[in-house]
Amino acid sequence: MPRFRKGQLSTKTDFEYAIYWEYLRAEYFRIKGNQPKSDECQSRIKELEWRYATRFGGYEVDTSSNNN
């Protein structure tokens, strides 16, 4: 079952937050050595990005940790 249900994500900000959160989770699980869980998060990211793109017209996330 997806972590974020369709009804919960209604604004661009909701989608952006959900996508960024899944990037963080995927990286965390990858670092901890839980590759299956990281892969699960990656598939959620693809789904969320697709839903975002079909609703709002595209998405690019800045996953760099450089806040300059």
N, C-alpha and C positions, 0 to 999 in steps of 0.2 A: 504494500500500500504506500502511495506517495506520502512523503512527510508533509507537504503543503498541498492542501486540497484546492480545487479550482475556485470554490466560493470564498476562500480566505484571501486570495490574491486579486485585488481589484484595481490597484493603482500602479503606476510605474515604479514608485518608491517601494511598494510591497514586493514586486518582482525583483527589483534590484537588490533589496535586502536578502531575499530568499536565495538568489543566485550567489551572492557574495558569501552568505552563510554556508552554503553547500561547498563552495571552494575552500573555505576554512576547514570544514569537516573532512573533506577529501584529503587535504594536505596533512591534517592531524593524524588521520588513520594511516596514511602512507608512511609518515615518520615513525609511528608506533609499530609498524610492521603488519598491520591488518589490511592487506591488499584487497580482499573481497569486499570489505566495508568501504574502502576508498573507491573501488570500482562502482559500487552501488551509488555512492555520492556523485561520481562522474556521470552516471546515467541520468540521475536526477537533474544535474546541471544541464545536460543536453535537452531534456524535456522542458525544463523551465525556460531555457533560452529560446527554444522553438515556440513555446507558448507566448513568450514576450514578443518575439519577432512577428508572429502572426497577429498579435493584438496591437502592438505599438510601432512596428516597422523596423526592427533590428535592435541588436544589443551588442555592446562591447564592454567588457569589464576590465578595470584596471586592477590586476591582481598583484602588482608590484608592492613591495613593502616600503618603498621609498616615498616618503610623504613630502618631498620638497616641491 
